[in-house]
């Protein structure tokens, strides 16, 4: 039976993605999804996109794809090359026309009702319908503020710890060296580009996300081959 494979932030780490696909024994029958941030900071953005294409993968938009699209829009509007952050400088020069089409096609969230889950890149504000979630929550948030507002940096309350589903949320963005396991949310950005691991959730056809105590059974990861990017200041 076809499986569902959801992969954390790849960040241009094509070799690790190849290793992970081999580890989970990917076949063309499987459905593959990505939580966004496919490209920036790592060594091989085009190689990652080629693997996404080869697996017929789908991806939600991450903050780095969002930044790339904003740069592209500004460049077209101004007729000149606007500034771009250091994380994306090595990306814009190698993207092909079909790559830009794919990036533009990325939705902000994907629902997988057969598993009772939703994929977003960063997070959601608990209690707010998905259609009303602000963009900054879906692509940037890590924490909740005192008034329940989305916060990207320097917060103390993880949004995922307060979220109650259904659906279960599978997300990335908040890089940690181990998956984030919450009752109704699972974070699978395990810091591959920073020398951590690349992680996937693998579900059998129709399988729900297991309870927290047994969720590790559906999580698989491979170690990074290198530390490709050093975080400085507020780069996260």
SESE-760975 format. One record per residue (C-alpha): x, y, z; residue number from 1. Coordinates in steps of 0.02 Angstrom, whole numbers, plus 32768, in hexadecimal, padded with zeros to 4 digits. Layout:
<rec><east>X</east><north>Y</north><up>Z</up><nr>NUM</nr></rec>
...
***
This chain:
<rec><east>8000</east><north>8000</north><up>8000</up><nr>1</nr></rec>
<rec><east>8038</east><north>80B2</north><up>7FE0</up><nr>2</nr></rec>
<rec><east>8086</east><north>810C</north><up>8074</up><nr>3</nr></rec>
<rec><east>8090</east><north>81C4</north><up>80A1</up><nr>4</nr></rec>
<rec><east>813F</east><north>820A</north><up>80C0</up><nr>5</nr></rec>
<rec><east>814E</east><north>82B9</north><up>810B</up><nr>6</nr></rec>
<rec><east>81FE</east><north>8301</north><up>810C</up><nr>7</nr></rec>
<rec><east>8244</east><north>838E</north><up>8177</up><nr>8</nr></rec>
<rec><east>82A4</east><north>8428</north><up>8141</up><nr>9</nr></rec>
<rec><east>8322</east><north>83EF</north><up>80BE</up><nr>10</nr></rec>
<rec><east>837A</east><north>8497</north><up>80A4</up><nr>11</nr></rec>
<rec><east>83DB</east><north>8461</north><up>8009</up><nr>12</nr></rec>
<rec><east>841F</east><north>83C1</north><up>8057</up><nr>13</nr></rec>
<rec><east>8407</east><north>8350</north><up>7FC0</up><nr>14</nr></rec>
<rec><east>847A</east><north>82C4</north><up>7FF9</up><nr>15</nr></rec>
<rec><east>8420</east><north>82B4</north><up>809F</up><nr>16</nr></rec>
<rec><east>837A</east><north>82B2</north><up>8043</up><nr>17</nr></rec>
<rec><east>83B8</east><north>8224</north><up>7FD4</up><nr>18</nr></rec>
<rec><east>83F0</east><north>81C4</north><up>806E</up><nr>19</nr></rec>
<rec><east>834A</east><north>81DF</north><up>80C5</up><nr>20</nr></rec>
<rec><east>82E6</east><north>81A4</north><up>802F</up><nr>21</nr></rec>
<rec><east>8351</east><north>8107</north><up>802C</up><nr>22</nr></rec>
<rec><east>833C</east><north>80ED</north><up>80E7</up><nr>23</nr></rec>
<rec><east>827E</east><north>80F0</north><up>80DD</up><nr>24</nr></rec>
<rec><east>8284</east><north>8086</north><up>803E</up><nr>25</nr></rec>
<rec><east>8224</east><north>8104</north><up>7FD4</up><nr>26</nr></rec>
<rec><east>81C8</east><north>80BD</north><up>7F3E</up><nr>27</nr></rec>
<rec><east>8166</east><north>8117</north><up>7EB6</up><nr>28</nr></rec>
<rec><east>80C5</east><north>80DE</north><up>7F0A</up><nr>29</nr></rec>
<rec><east>80E9</east><north>814B</north><up>7FA2</up><nr>30</nr></rec>
<rec><east>80A8</east><north>81FC</north><up>7FB6</up><nr>31</nr></rec>
<rec><east>8130</east><north>8275</north><up>7FEB</up><nr>32</nr></rec>
<rec><east>8116</east><north>831D</north><up>803F</up><nr>33</nr></rec>
<rec><east>818E</east><north>83A2</north><up>807F</up><nr>34</nr></rec>
<rec><east>8174</east><north>8422</north><up>810A</up><nr>35</nr></rec>
<rec><east>81CA</east><north>84AE</north><up>80AA</up><nr>36</nr></rec>
<rec><east>8276</east><north>8500</north><up>80AC</up><nr>37</nr></rec>
<rec><east>82B4</east><north>848C</north><up>8025</up><nr>38</nr></rec>
<rec><east>8341</east><north>84F7</north><up>7FE4</up><nr>39</nr></rec>
<rec><east>839E</east><north>857C</north><up>8044</up><nr>40</nr></rec>
<rec><east>8440</east><north>856B</north><up>80A8</up><nr>41</nr></rec>
<rec><east>8473</east><north>84BF</north><up>806A</up><nr>42</nr></rec>
<rec><east>84E7</east><north>8490</north><up>7FDA</up><nr>43</nr></rec>
<rec><east>8475</east><north>844C</north><up>7F51</up><nr>44</nr></rec>
<rec><east>83CB</east><north>84A0</north><up>7F39</up><nr>45</nr></rec>
<rec><east>83B5</east><north>8461</north><up>7E87</up><nr>46</nr></rec>
<rec><east>83DF</east><north>83B0</north><up>7EBB</up><nr>47</nr></rec>
<rec><east>8358</east><north>83B9</north><up>7F40</up><nr>48</nr></rec>
<rec><east>82D8</east><north>83F7</north><up>7EC3</up><nr>49</nr></rec>
<rec><east>8307</east><north>836B</north><up>7E4C</up><nr>50</nr></rec>
<rec><east>82E8</east><north>82EC</north><up>7ED5</up><nr>51</nr></rec>
<rec><east>8242</east><north>833E</north><up>7F01</up><nr>52</nr></rec>
<rec><east>8211</east><north>8330</north><up>7E4A</up><nr>53</nr></rec>
<rec><east>824C</east><north>827B</north><up>7E3F</up><nr>54</nr></rec>
<rec><east>81DF</east><north>824C</north><up>7ED4</up><nr>55</nr></rec>
<rec><east>814C</east><north>82B4</north><up>7E93</up><nr>56</nr></rec>
<rec><east>8157</east><north>830D</north><up>7F3A</up><nr>57</nr></rec>
<rec><east>80E9</east><north>839A</north><up>7F77</up><nr>58</nr></rec>
<rec><east>8123</east><north>8423</north><up>7FED</up><nr>59</nr></rec>
<rec><east>80D8</east><north>84AE</north><up>8054</up><nr>60</nr></rec>
<rec><east>8128</east><north>8559</north><up>804C</up><nr>61</nr></rec>
<rec><east>81AE</east><north>857E</north><up>80CC</up><nr>62</nr></rec>
<rec><east>81F1</east><north>8626</north><up>8102</up><nr>63</nr></rec>
<rec><east>8285</east><north>8614</north><up>808C</up><nr>64</nr></rec>
<rec><east>8215</east><north>85F0</north><up>7FF6</up><nr>65</nr></rec>
<rec><east>81AB</east><north>8684</north><up>802C</up><nr>66</nr></rec>
<rec><east>8246</east><north>86F2</north><up>802E</up><nr>67</nr></rec>
<rec><east>8279</east><north>86B5</north><up>7F82</up><nr>68</nr></rec>
<rec><east>81CD</east><north>86DF</north><up>7F3C</up><nr>69</nr></rec>
<rec><east>81D2</east><north>878C</north><up>7F8C</up><nr>70</nr></rec>
<rec><east>827D</east><north>87AA</north><up>7F3F</up><nr>71</nr></rec>
<rec><east>8240</east><north>8771</north><up>7E94</up><nr>72</nr></rec>
<rec><east>81A7</east><north>87E1</north><up>7E9E</up><nr>73</nr></rec>
<rec><east>820E</east><north>8878</north><up>7ED3</up><nr>74</nr></rec>
<rec><east>828B</east><north>885A</north><up>7E48</up><nr>75</nr></rec>
<rec><east>8202</east><north>8853</north><up>7DC5</up><nr>76</nr></rec>
<rec><east>81AE</east><north>88EF</north><up>7E08</up><nr>77</nr></rec>
<rec><east>824A</east><north>8959</north><up>7E16</up><nr>78</nr></rec>
<rec><east>82A2</east><north>8917</north><up>7D7E</up><nr>79</nr></rec>
<rec><east>8342</east><north>88FF</north><up>7DE0</up><nr>80</nr></rec>
<rec><east>838F</east><north>8883</north><up>7E59</up><nr>81</nr></rec>
<rec><east>8354</east><north>88AB</north><up>7F0A</up><nr>82</nr></rec>
<rec><east>83B9</east><north>8877</north><up>7FA3</up><nr>83</nr></rec>
<rec><east>83AC</east><north>87C3</north><up>7FDB</up><nr>84</nr></rec>
<rec><east>83DC</east><north>8771</north><up>807F</up><nr>85</nr></rec>
<rec><east>8479</east><north>8708</north><up>808D</up><nr>86</nr></rec>
<rec><east>8415</east><north>8668</north><up>80A2</up><nr>87</nr></rec>
<rec><east>83CD</east><north>8677</north><up>7FF3</up><nr>88</nr></rec>
<rec><east>845F</east><north>86C5</north><up>7F94</up><nr>89</nr></rec>
<rec><east>849B</east><north>861D</north><up>7F54</up><nr>90</nr></rec>
<rec><east>83ED</east><north>85E9</north><up>7F1F</up><nr>91</nr></rec>
<rec><east>83AA</east><north>866E</north><up>7EA9</up><nr>92</nr></rec>
<rec><east>8436</east><north>8659</north><up>7E2A</up><nr>93</nr></rec>
<rec><east>8418</east><north>859E</north><up>7E10</up><nr>94</nr></rec>
<rec><east>835A</east><north>8591</north><up>7E0C</up><nr>95</nr></rec>
<rec><east>830D</east><north>8562</north><up>7D65</up><nr>96</nr></rec>
<rec><east>8269</east><north>85A0</north><up>7D20</up><nr>97</nr></rec>
<rec><east>8213</east><north>84FE</north><up>7D53</up><nr>98</nr></rec>
<rec><east>825B</east><north>8512</north><up>7E02</up><nr>99</nr></rec>
<rec><east>820A</east><north>85BC</north><up>7E15</up><nr>100</nr></rec>
<rec><east>8165</east><north>8574</north><up>7DD7</up><nr>101</nr></rec>
<rec><east>816F</east><north>84ED</north><up>7E5C</up><nr>102</nr></rec>
<rec><east>8197</east><north>856B</north><up>7EE6</up><nr>103</nr></rec>
<rec><east>8105</east><north>85D8</north><up>7EB3</up><nr>104</nr></rec>
<rec><east>8091</east><north>8541</north><up>7EB8</up><nr>105</nr></rec>
<rec><east>80B8</east><north>8517</north><up>7F6E</up><nr>106</nr></rec>
<rec><east>801D</east><north>852C</north><up>7FDC</up><nr>107</nr></rec>
<rec><east>8026</east><north>856F</north><up>808D</up><nr>108</nr></rec>
<rec><east>7FE0</east><north>84CD</north><up>80D4</up><nr>109</nr></rec>
<rec><east>7FAE</east><north>841F</north><up>809B</up><nr>110</nr></rec>
<rec><east>7F27</east><north>83B2</north><up>80E7</up><nr>111</nr></rec>
<rec><east>7F38</east><north>82F5</north><up>80E7</up><nr>112</nr></rec>
<rec><east>7E8D</east><north>82BE</north><up>8127</up><nr>113</nr></rec>
<rec><east>7EB5</east><north>8205</north><up>8114</up><nr>114</nr></rec>
<rec><east>7F32</east><north>821D</north><up>81A2</up><nr>115</nr></rec>
<rec><east>7ED4</east><north>82A4</north><up>8202</up><nr>116</nr></rec>
<rec><east>7F65</east><north>831D</north><up>81EE</up><nr>117</nr></rec>
<rec><east>7F94</east><north>83C5</north><up>81A6</up><nr>118</nr></rec>
<rec><east>8041</east><north>83FA</north><up>816A</up><nr>119</nr></rec>
<rec><east>807C</east><north>84AD</north><up>8187</up><nr>120</nr></rec>
<rec><east>812B</east><north>84F2</north><up>8184</up><nr>121</nr></rec>
<rec><east>8134</east><north>854F</north><up>8228</up><nr>122</nr></rec>
<rec><east>8097</east><north>8550</north><up>8291</up><nr>123</nr></rec>
<rec><east>7FE5</east><north>8582</north><up>82B4</up><nr>124</nr></rec>
<rec><east>7F92</east><north>85EE</north><up>8337</up><nr>125</nr></rec>
<rec><east>7F2A</east><north>8577</north><up>83A1</up><nr>126</nr></rec>
<rec><east>7E6F</east><north>8590</north><up>838E</up><nr>127</nr></rec>
<rec><east>7E7B</east><north>85F4</north><up>82ED</up><nr>128</nr></rec>
<rec><east>7E32</east><north>85A3</north><up>8250</up><nr>129</nr></rec>
<rec><east>7EB6</east><north>8579</north><up>81D0</up><nr>130</nr></rec>
<rec><east>7E6A</east><north>85F1</north><up>8150</up><nr>131</nr></rec>
<rec><east>7E80</east><north>8680</north><up>81CD</up><nr>132</nr></rec>
<rec><east>7F33</east><north>8659</north><up>81FF</up><nr>133</nr></rec>
<rec><east>7FA9</east><north>86EA</north><up>81D6</up><nr>134</nr></rec>
<rec><east>8038</east><north>86C9</north><up>815F</up><nr>135</nr></rec>
<rec><east>80B9</east><north>86EC</north><up>81E5</up><nr>136</nr></rec>
<rec><east>8071</east><north>865F</north><up>824E</up><nr>137</nr></rec>
<rec><east>8073</east><north>85DE</north><up>81C3</up><nr>138</nr></rec>
<rec><east>8123</east><north>8603</north><up>8186</up><nr>139</nr></rec>
<rec><east>8181</east><north>864E</north><up>821A</up><nr>140</nr></rec>
<rec><east>8139</east><north>8632</north><up>82C8</up><nr>141</nr></rec>
<rec><east>8189</east><north>85C8</north><up>834E</up><nr>142</nr></rec>
<rec><east>8139</east><north>860C</north><up>83EC</up><nr>143</nr></rec>
<rec><east>809D</east><north>865D</north><up>8431</up><nr>144</nr></rec>
<rec><east>80A1</east><north>8705</north><up>8485</up><nr>145</nr></rec>
<rec><east>8042</east><north>8737</north><up>8520</up><nr>146</nr></rec>
<rec><east>7FA9</east><north>8767</north><up>84B7</up><nr>147</nr></rec>
<rec><east>7FB3</east><north>86CD</north><up>844A</up><nr>148</nr></rec>
<rec><east>800C</east><north>8728</north><up>83BE</up><nr>149</nr></rec>
<rec><east>808A</east><north>86CD</north><up>834F</up><nr>150</nr></rec>
<rec><east>8142</east><north>86E9</north><up>837D</up><nr>151</nr></rec>
<rec><east>81D6</east><north>86AF</north><up>8317</up><nr>152</nr></rec>
<rec><east>8269</east><north>86D1</north><up>838B</up><nr>153</nr></rec>
<rec><east>828B</east><north>86DE</north><up>8445</up><nr>154</nr></rec>
<rec><east>81E7</east><north>8695</north><up>8482</up><nr>155</nr></rec>
<rec><east>81CE</east><north>861B</north><up>8511</up><nr>156</nr></rec>
<rec><east>8129</east><north>85C1</north><up>84EA</up><nr>157</nr></rec>
<rec><east>812F</east><north>854C</north><up>8456</up><nr>158</nr></rec>
<rec><east>808F</east><north>855B</north><up>83F0</up><nr>159</nr></rec>
<rec><east>808D</east><north>849E</north><up>83D5</up><nr>160</nr></rec>
<rec><east>8084</east><north>847E</north><up>8490</up><nr>161</nr></rec>
<rec><east>7FE1</east><north>84E2</north><up>8499</up><nr>162</nr></rec>
<rec><east>7F91</east><north>84A5</north><up>83F8</up><nr>163</nr></rec>
<rec><east>7EFF</east><north>842B</north><up>8405</up><nr>164</nr></rec>
<rec><east>7EC0</east><north>83D2</north><up>836A</up><nr>165</nr></rec>
<rec><east>7E80</east><north>8384</north><up>8304</up><nr>166</nr></rec>
<rec><east>7ED3</east><north>8389</north><up>828C</up><nr>167</nr></rec>
<rec><east>7F80</east><north>8355</north><up>82C2</up><nr>168</nr></rec>
<rec><east>8001</east><north>83D4</north><up>8284</up><nr>169</nr></rec>
<rec><east>80A6</east><north>839D</north><up>8237</up><nr>170</nr></rec>
<rec><east>811D</east><north>8430</north><up>8229</up><nr>171</nr></rec>
<rec><east>81D1</east><north>8468</north><up>8212</up><nr>172</nr></rec>
<rec><east>822C</east><north>850E</north><up>8224</up><nr>173</nr></rec>
<rec><east>825A</east><north>8504</north><up>82DD</up><nr>174</nr></rec>
<rec><east>82FE</east><north>84A7</north><up>82CA</up><nr>175</nr></rec>
<rec><east>8326</east><north>8432</north><up>835A</up><nr>176</nr></rec>
<rec><east>839C</east><north>839F</north><up>8363</up><nr>177</nr></rec>
<rec><east>830C</east><north>832B</north><up>838C</up><nr>178</nr></rec>
<rec><east>8256</east><north>8328</north><up>8350</up><nr>179</nr></rec>
<rec><east>81D8</east><north>838E</north><up>83B2</up><nr>180</nr></rec>
<rec><east>8154</east><north>8317</north><up>83F4</up><nr>181</nr></rec>
<rec><east>80B2</east><north>8367</north><up>8432</up><nr>182</nr></rec>
<rec><east>8006</east><north>831A</north><up>844A</up><nr>183</nr></rec>
<rec><east>7FC0</east><north>836B</north><up>83AC</up><nr>184</nr></rec>
<rec><east>805C</east><north>83A3</north><up>834D</up><nr>185</nr></rec>
<rec><east>8102</east><north>835D</north><up>8312</up><nr>186</nr></rec>
<rec><east>8198</east><north>83C7</north><up>82E0</up><nr>187</nr></rec>
<rec><east>820E</east><north>8371</north><up>8267</up><nr>188</nr></rec>
<rec><east>8290</east><north>83F7</north><up>8243</up><nr>189</nr></rec>
<rec><east>8324</east><north>83A0</north><up>8294</up><nr>190</nr></rec>
<rec><east>83A9</east><north>841C</north><up>825B</up><nr>191</nr></rec>
<rec><east>83F2</east><north>83BD</north><up>81C7</up><nr>192</nr></rec>
<rec><east>8447</east><north>8456</north><up>817D</up><nr>193</nr></rec>
<rec><east>8494</east><north>847F</north><up>8227</up><nr>194</nr></rec>
<rec><east>84E4</east><north>83D5</north><up>823B</up><nr>195</nr></rec>
<rec><east>844F</east><north>837C</north><up>8289</up><nr>196</nr></rec>
<rec><east>83E0</east><north>82FE</north><up>8231</up><nr>197</nr></rec>
<rec><east>835E</east><north>82F8</north><up>81A7</up><nr>198</nr></rec>
<rec><east>82BC</east><north>82AB</north><up>81E3</up><nr>199</nr></rec>
<rec><east>8220</east><north>8260</north><up>8194</up><nr>200</nr></rec>
<rec><east>8179</east><north>8226</north><up>81D7</up><nr>201</nr></rec>
<rec><east>813F</east><north>8189</north><up>817E</up><nr>202</nr></rec>
<rec><east>8089</east><north>8154</north><up>818A</up><nr>203</nr></rec>
<rec><east>8035</east><north>80BD</north><up>8141</up><nr>204</nr></rec>
<rec><east>7F9B</east><north>80D2</north><up>80D6</up><nr>205</nr></rec>
<rec><east>7F12</east><north>811D</north><up>8144</up><nr>206</nr></rec>
<rec><east>7F7C</east><north>811A</north><up>81E1</up><nr>207</nr></rec>
<rec><east>7F61</east><north>81A5</north><up>8262</up><nr>208</nr></rec>
<rec><east>7FF5</east><north>81F8</north><up>82B7</up><nr>209</nr></rec>
<rec><east>801C</east><north>818C</north><up>8350</up><nr>210</nr></rec>
<rec><east>800F</east><north>81CC</north><up>8402</up><nr>211</nr></rec>
<rec><east>80A6</east><north>8227</north><up>8444</up><nr>212</nr></rec>
<rec><east>80ED</east><north>8194</north><up>84A4</up><nr>213</nr></rec>
<rec><east>80F7</east><north>8128</north><up>8407</up><nr>214</nr></rec>
<rec><east>8111</east><north>81AD</north><up>8381</up><nr>215</nr></rec>
<rec><east>81C9</east><north>8184</north><up>836F</up><nr>216</nr></rec>
<rec><east>8195</east><north>80E6</north><up>8315</up><nr>217</nr></rec>
<rec><east>8162</east><north>814C</north><up>827C</up><nr>218</nr></rec>
<rec><east>81F7</east><north>81C4</north><up>827E</up><nr>219</nr></rec>
<rec><east>8296</east><north>819D</north><up>821D</up><nr>220</nr></rec>
<rec><east>8332</east><north>8205</north><up>8208</up><nr>221</nr></rec>
<rec><east>83E0</east><north>820A</north><up>81BE</up><nr>222</nr></rec>
<rec><east>8475</east><north>826F</north><up>81FE</up><nr>223</nr></rec>
<rec><east>84B5</east><north>8306</north><up>81A1</up><nr>224</nr></rec>
<rec><east>8557</east><north>82E7</north><up>8145</up><nr>225</nr></rec>
<rec><east>8596</east><north>8394</north><up>816F</up><nr>226</nr></rec>
<rec><east>8569</east><north>8433</north><up>81CA</up><nr>227</nr></rec>
<rec><east>8540</east><north>849F</north><up>8135</up><nr>228</nr></rec>
<rec><east>8508</east><north>8540</north><up>8188</up><nr>229</nr></rec>
<rec><east>8539</east><north>859B</north><up>8226</up><nr>230</nr></rec>
<rec><east>84B3</east><north>8601</north><up>827B</up><nr>231</nr></rec>
<rec><east>84E4</east><north>86B3</north><up>82A7</up><nr>232</nr></rec>
<rec><east>847A</east><north>8734</north><up>82FF</up><nr>233</nr></rec>
<rec><east>83C3</east><north>871E</north><up>82D0</up><nr>234</nr></rec>
<rec><east>83DF</east><north>86AF</north><up>8238</up><nr>235</nr></rec>
<rec><east>8369</east><north>8628</north><up>8274</up><nr>236</nr></rec>
***
